[in-house]
Amino acid sequence: MGITPQPGIMEIALYQGGASKIEGVSDAVKLSSNENPYGASRRALDVFRQATGNLHLYPSTDHADLRAAIGEVHDMDPDRIICGVGSDEIISFLCYAYAGPGTEVLYTEHGFGMYKISALAAGATPVVAAERDRVVNVDLILEAVTEDTRLVFFANPANPTGTMLGEAEIARLADALPEQVLLVLDGAYAEYVEGYDAGRALIDVRENVIMTRTFSKIYGLGGLRVGWGNGPQEIIDTLNRLRGPFNLSGPALATAEAAMRDQGFVARCRAENTRLKAKLADALAQVGVPSDEAFGNFILARFGSEEEAKACDAHLKSRGLIVRQVAGYGFPDALRITIGDEAACNRVAAAVAEFKGQG
């Protein structure tokens, strides 16, 4: 066949989301996609219902109301904010705008799969920097940077490890990168860390740092696909040249705005997640399943071998619990477990203890 895709496209492995069903089980608990077990806030749900009456209308092209809400809550200039179809779309925009054939996109070894996919889609070469003890390491990133590097991605807190890099280390990385390199801080789980600004202070004083954020996690709007980014004006203006004029629907924009303004809901979800995460991690540790201190809404439970992790996953499924195998992220001997509500966390703890012969 003479019709062929651009180089790099056929190297992309299809992204695999977290499983959501167990054959023969009607009431399975899904803990595989780091979703908020409490859903979206009532305020956001009310606005979504109202917005369905305007489905015949085109949405805003400039996202001004949503950007204003984000700017108000996070003390940012709305003109330096871009909104996208999840943070995934903004990651893709960055690769299309600043990478391409003959350039490299750098990310860490356990990083989000979309970094590699977006790099390949843009024709760039994906490059992996090692981590150290499941934590992003600045020196190892800098060792992997070359004259062809254009973008450096890493999530903070990281997925699937749940670990986090301190702000001083992030600043050291930003200062040490060559002038042609843009540092992208993926803050999908930033809201789960009390007081963390996800890199805003760095962006305010540097021209080589941008953040991406999402409404899919703590805001409970994964089904609407809304993300946003904040960065230097020149970079935001560049990304907007790639953005489709109607990339976000009217209901999605209105609901995300309402969710952003309901910070009381966010605070309650963060507090419950912090409490239940510590409780679950402690329960698993007591039966011989350790995990690192985790800063997102999940833990990476580590087992003695790949076989044991797979066996535990099968046991959890037999109890109606769906977690995530993460061999594709470099952890064949681990399971990533989303922090559900109290009942779900209790069921996971009991099932793992049962598997380990201590239930």
Secondary structure as a PSIPRED ss2 file (coil, helix, strand):
# PSIPRED VFORMAT (PSIPRED V4.0)

   1 M C   1.000  0.000  0.000
   2 G C   1.000  0.000  0.000
   3 I C   1.000  0.000  0.000
   4 T C   1.000  0.000  0.000
   5 P C   1.000  0.000  0.000
   6 Q C   1.000  0.000  0.000
   7 P C   1.000  0.000  0.000
   8 G C   1.000  0.000  0.000
   9 I H   0.000  1.000  0.000
  10 M H   0.000  1.000  0.000
  11 E H   0.000  1.000  0.000
  12 I C   1.000  0.000  0.000
  13 A C   1.000  0.000  0.000
  14 L C   1.000  0.000  0.000
  15 Y C   1.000  0.000  0.000
  16 Q C   1.000  0.000  0.000
  17 G C   1.000  0.000  0.000
  18 G C   1.000  0.000  0.000
  19 A C   1.000  0.000  0.000
  20 S C   1.000  0.000  0.000
  21 K C   1.000  0.000  0.000
  22 I E   0.000  0.000  1.000
  23 E C   1.000  0.000  0.000
  24 G C   1.000  0.000  0.000
  25 V E   0.000  0.000  1.000
  26 S C   1.000  0.000  0.000
  27 D C   1.000  0.000  0.000
  28 A C   1.000  0.000  0.000
  29 V E   0.000  0.000  1.000
  30 K E   0.000  0.000  1.000
  31 L C   1.000  0.000  0.000
  32 S C   1.000  0.000  0.000
  33 S C   1.000  0.000  0.000
  34 N C   1.000  0.000  0.000
  35 E C   1.000  0.000  0.000
  36 N C   1.000  0.000  0.000
  37 P C   1.000  0.000  0.000
  38 Y C   1.000  0.000  0.000
  39 G C   1.000  0.000  0.000
  40 A C   1.000  0.000  0.000
  41 S C   1.000  0.000  0.000
  42 R H   0.000  1.000  0.000
  43 R H   0.000  1.000  0.000
  44 A H   0.000  1.000  0.000
  45 L H   0.000  1.000  0.000
  46 D H   0.000  1.000  0.000
  47 V H   0.000  1.000  0.000
  48 F H   0.000  1.000  0.000
  49 R H   0.000  1.000  0.000
  50 Q H   0.000  1.000  0.000
  51 A H   0.000  1.000  0.000
  52 T H   0.000  1.000  0.000
  53 G H   0.000  1.000  0.000
  54 N H   0.000  1.000  0.000
  55 L C   1.000  0.000  0.000
  56 H C   1.000  0.000  0.000
  57 L C   1.000  0.000  0.000
  58 Y C   1.000  0.000  0.000
  59 P C   1.000  0.000  0.000
  60 S C   1.000  0.000  0.000
  61 T C   1.000  0.000  0.000
  62 D C   1.000  0.000  0.000
  63 H C   1.000  0.000  0.000
  64 A H   0.000  1.000  0.000
  65 D H   0.000  1.000  0.000
  66 L H   0.000  1.000  0.000
  67 R H   0.000  1.000  0.000
  68 A H   0.000  1.000  0.000
  69 A H   0.000  1.000  0.000
  70 I H   0.000  1.000  0.000
  71 G H   0.000  1.000  0.000
  72 E H   0.000  1.000  0.000
  73 V H   0.000  1.000  0.000
  74 H H   0.000  1.000  0.000
  75 D C   1.000  0.000  0.000
  76 M C   1.000  0.000  0.000
  77 D C   1.000  0.000  0.000
  78 P H   0.000  1.000  0.000
  79 D H   0.000  1.000  0.000
  80 R H   0.000  1.000  0.000
  81 I E   0.000  0.000  1.000
  82 I E   0.000  0.000  1.000
  83 C E   0.000  0.000  1.000
  84 G E   0.000  0.000  1.000
  85 V C   1.000  0.000  0.000
  86 G H   0.000  1.000  0.000
  87 S H   0.000  1.000  0.000
  88 D H   0.000  1.000  0.000
  89 E H   0.000  1.000  0.000
  90 I H   0.000  1.000  0.000
  91 I H   0.000  1.000  0.000
  92 S H   0.000  1.000  0.000
  93 F H   0.000  1.000  0.000
  94 L H   0.000  1.000  0.000
  95 C H   0.000  1.000  0.000
  96 Y H   0.000  1.000  0.000
  97 A H   0.000  1.000  0.000
  98 Y H   0.000  1.000  0.000
  99 A C   1.000  0.000  0.000
 100 G C   1.000  0.000  0.000
 101 P C   1.000  0.000  0.000
 102 G C   1.000  0.000  0.000
 103 T C   1.000  0.000  0.000
 104 E E   0.000  0.000  1.000
 105 V E   0.000  0.000  1.000
 106 L E   0.000  0.000  1.000
 107 Y E   0.000  0.000  1.000
 108 T E   0.000  0.000  1.000
 109 E C   1.000  0.000  0.000
 110 H C   1.000  0.000  0.000
 111 G C   1.000  0.000  0.000
 112 F C   1.000  0.000  0.000
 113 G H   0.000  1.000  0.000
 114 M H   0.000  1.000  0.000
 115 Y H   0.000  1.000  0.000
 116 K H   0.000  1.000  0.000
 117 I H   0.000  1.000  0.000
 118 S H   0.000  1.000  0.000
 119 A H   0.000  1.000  0.000
 120 L H   0.000  1.000  0.000
 121 A H   0.000  1.000  0.000
 122 A C   1.000  0.000  0.000
 123 G C   1.000  0.000  0.000
 124 A C   1.000  0.000  0.000
 125 T E   0.000  0.000  1.000
 126 P E   0.000  0.000  1.000
 127 V E   0.000  0.000  1.000
 128 V E   0.000  0.000  1.000
 129 A E   0.000  0.000  1.000
 130 A C   1.000  0.000  0.000
 131 E C   1.000  0.000  0.000
 132 R E   0.000  0.000  1.000
 133 D C   1.000  0.000  0.000
 134 R C   1.000  0.000  0.000
 135 V E   0.000  0.000  1.000
 136 V C   1.000  0.000  0.000
 137 N C   1.000  0.000  0.000
 138 V H   0.000  1.000  0.000
 139 D H   0.000  1.000  0.000
 140 L H   0.000  1.000  0.000
 141 I H   0.000  1.000  0.000
 142 L H   0.000  1.000  0.000
 143 E H   0.000  1.000  0.000
 144 A H   0.000  1.000  0.000
 145 V C   1.000  0.000  0.000
 146 T C   1.000  0.000  0.000
 147 E C   1.000  0.000  0.000
 148 D C   1.000  0.000  0.000
 149 T E   0.000  0.000  1.000
 150 R E   0.000  0.000  1.000
 151 L E   0.000  0.000  1.000
 152 V E   0.000  0.000  1.000
 153 F E   0.000  0.000  1.000
 154 F E   0.000  0.000  1.000
 155 A E   0.000  0.000  1.000
 156 N C   1.000  0.000  0.000
 157 P C   1.000  0.000  0.000
 158 A C   1.000  0.000  0.000
 159 N C   1.000  0.000  0.000
 160 P C   1.000  0.000  0.000
 161 T C   1.000  0.000  0.000
 162 G C   1.000  0.000  0.000
 163 T C   1.000  0.000  0.000
 164 M C   1.000  0.000  0.000
 165 L C   1.000  0.000  0.000
 166 G C   1.000  0.000  0.000
 167 E H   0.000  1.000  0.000
 168 A H   0.000  1.000  0.000
 169 E H   0.000  1.000  0.000
 170 I H   0.000  1.000  0.000
 171 A H   0.000  1.000  0.000
 172 R H   0.000  1.000  0.000
 173 L H   0.000  1.000  0.000
 174 A H   0.000  1.000  0.000
 175 D H   0.000  1.000  0.000
 176 A H   0.000  1.000  0.000
 177 L C   1.000  0.000  0.000
 178 P C   1.000  0.000  0.000
 179 E C   1.000  0.000  0.000
 180 Q C   1.000  0.000  0.000
 181 V C   1.000  0.000  0.000
 182 L E   0.000  0.000  1.000
 183 L E   0.000  0.000  1.000
 184 V E   0.000  0.000  1.000
 185 L E   0.000  0.000  1.000
 186 D E   0.000  0.000  1.000
 187 G C   1.000  0.000  0.000
 188 A C   1.000  0.000  0.000
 189 Y C   1.000  0.000  0.000
 190 A H   0.000  1.000  0.000
 191 E H   0.000  1.000  0.000
 192 Y H   0.000  1.000  0.000
 193 V C   1.000  0.000  0.000
 194 E C   1.000  0.000  0.000
 195 G C   1.000  0.000  0.000
 196 Y C   1.000  0.000  0.000
 197 D C   1.000  0.000  0.000
 198 A C   1.000  0.000  0.000
 199 G C   1.000  0.000  0.000
 200 R H   0.000  1.000  0.000
 201 A H   0.000  1.000  0.000
 202 L H   0.000  1.000  0.000
 203 I H   0.000  1.000  0.000
 204 D H   0.000  1.000  0.000
 205 V H   0.000  1.000  0.000
 206 R C   1.000  0.000  0.000
 207 E C   1.000  0.000  0.000
 208 N C   1.000  0.000  0.000
 209 V E   0.000  0.000  1.000
 210 I E   0.000  0.000  1.000
 211 M E   0.000  0.000  1.000
 212 T E   0.000  0.000  1.000
 213 R E   0.000  0.000  1.000
 214 T E   0.000  0.000  1.000
 215 F C   1.000  0.000  0.000
 216 S C   1.000  0.000  0.000
 217 K C   1.000  0.000  0.000
 218 I C   1.000  0.000  0.000
 219 Y C   1.000  0.000  0.000
 220 G C   1.000  0.000  0.000
 221 L C   1.000  0.000  0.000
 222 G C   1.000  0.000  0.000
 223 G C   1.000  0.000  0.000
 224 L C   1.000  0.000  0.000
 225 R C   1.000  0.000  0.000
 226 V C   1.000  0.000  0.000
 227 G E   0.000  0.000  1.000
 228 W E   0.000  0.000  1.000
 229 G E   0.000  0.000  1.000
 230 N E   0.000  0.000  1.000
 231 G C   1.000  0.000  0.000
 232 P C   1.000  0.000  0.000
 233 Q H   0.000  1.000  0.000
 234 E H   0.000  1.000  0.000
 235 I H   0.000  1.000  0.000
 236 I H   0.000  1.000  0.000
 237 D H   0.000  1.000  0.000
 238 T H   0.000  1.000  0.000
 239 L H   0.000  1.000  0.000
 240 N H   0.000  1.000  0.000
 241 R H   0.000  1.000  0.000
 242 L H   0.000  1.000  0.000
 243 R C   1.000  0.000  0.000
 244 G C   1.000  0.000  0.000
 245 P C   1.000  0.000  0.000
 246 F C   1.000  0.000  0.000
 247 N C   1.000  0.000  0.000
 248 L C   1.000  0.000  0.000
 249 S C   1.000  0.000  0.000
 250 G H   0.000  1.000  0.000
 251 P H   0.000  1.000  0.000
 252 A H   0.000  1.000  0.000
 253 L H   0.000  1.000  0.000
 254 A H   0.000  1.000  0.000
 255 T H   0.000  1.000  0.000
 256 A H   0.000  1.000  0.000
 257 E H   0.000  1.000  0.000
 258 A H   0.000  1.000  0.000
 259 A H   0.000  1.000  0.000
 260 M H   0.000  1.000  0.000
 261 R H   0.000  1.000  0.000
 262 D C   1.000  0.000  0.000
 263 Q H   0.000  1.000  0.000
 264 G H   0.000  1.000  0.000
 265 F H   0.000  1.000  0.000
 266 V H   0.000  1.000  0.000
 267 A H   0.000  1.000  0.000
 268 R H   0.000  1.000  0.000
 269 C H   0.000  1.000  0.000
 270 R H   0.000  1.000  0.000
 271 A H   0.000  1.000  0.000
 272 E H   0.000  1.000  0.000
 273 N H   0.000  1.000  0.000
 274 T H   0.000  1.000  0.000
 275 R H   0.000  1.000  0.000
 276 L H   0.000  1.000  0.000
 277 K H   0.000  1.000  0.000
 278 A H   0.000  1.000  0.000
 279 K H   0.000  1.000  0.000
 280 L H   0.000  1.000  0.000
 281 A H   0.000  1.000  0.000
 282 D H   0.000  1.000  0.000
 283 A H   0.000  1.000  0.000
 284 L H   0.000  1.000  0.000
 285 A H   0.000  1.000  0.000
 286 Q H   0.000  1.000  0.000
 287 V C   1.000  0.000  0.000
 288 G C   1.000  0.000  0.000
 289 V C   1.000  0.000  0.000
 290 P C   1.000  0.000  0.000
 291 S C   1.000  0.000  0.000
 292 D C   1.000  0.000  0.000
 293 E C   1.000  0.000  0.000
 294 A C   1.000  0.000  0.000
 295 F C   1.000  0.000  0.000
 296 G C   1.000  0.000  0.000
 297 N C   1.000  0.000  0.000
 298 F E   0.000  0.000  1.000
 299 I E   0.000  0.000  1.000
 300 L E   0.000  0.000  1.000
 301 A E   0.000  0.000  1.000
 302 R E   0.000  0.000  1.000
 303 F C   1.000  0.000  0.000
 304 G C   1.000  0.000  0.000
 305 S C   1.000  0.000  0.000
 306 E H   0.000  1.000  0.000
 307 E H   0.000  1.000  0.000
 308 E H   0.000  1.000  0.000
 309 A H   0.000  1.000  0.000
 310 K H   0.000  1.000  0.000
 311 A H   0.000  1.000  0.000
 312 C H   0.000  1.000  0.000
 313 D H   0.000  1.000  0.000
 314 A H   0.000  1.000  0.000
 315 H H   0.000  1.000  0.000
 316 L H   0.000  1.000  0.000
 317 K H   0.000  1.000  0.000
 318 S H   0.000  1.000  0.000
 319 R C   1.000  0.000  0.000
 320 G C   1.000  0.000  0.000
 321 L E   0.000  0.000  1.000
 322 I E   0.000  0.000  1.000
 323 V C   1.000  0.000  0.000
 324 R E   0.000  0.000  1.000
 325 Q E   0.000  0.000  1.000
 326 V E   0.000  0.000  1.000
 327 A H   0.000  1.000  0.000
 328 G H   0.000  1.000  0.000
 329 Y H   0.000  1.000  0.000
 330 G C   1.000  0.000  0.000
 331 F E   0.000  0.000  1.000
 332 P E   0.000  0.000  1.000
 333 D E   0.000  0.000  1.000
 334 A E   0.000  0.000  1.000
 335 L E   0.000  0.000  1.000
 336 R E   0.000  0.000  1.000
 337 I E   0.000  0.000  1.000
 338 T E   0.000  0.000  1.000
 339 I C   1.000  0.000  0.000
 340 G C   1.000  0.000  0.000
 341 D C   1.000  0.000  0.000
 342 E H   0.000  1.000  0.000
 343 A H   0.000  1.000  0.000
 344 A H   0.000  1.000  0.000
 345 C H   0.000  1.000  0.000
 346 N H   0.000  1.000  0.000
 347 R H   0.000  1.000  0.000
 348 V H   0.000  1.000  0.000
 349 A H   0.000  1.000  0.000
 350 A H   0.000  1.000  0.000
 351 A H   0.000  1.000  0.000
 352 V H   0.000  1.000  0.000
 353 A H   0.000  1.000  0.000
 354 E H   0.000  1.000  0.000
 355 F H   0.000  1.000  0.000
 356 K C   1.000  0.000  0.000
 357 G C   1.000  0.000  0.000
 358 Q C   1.000  0.000  0.000
 359 G C   1.000  0.000  0.000
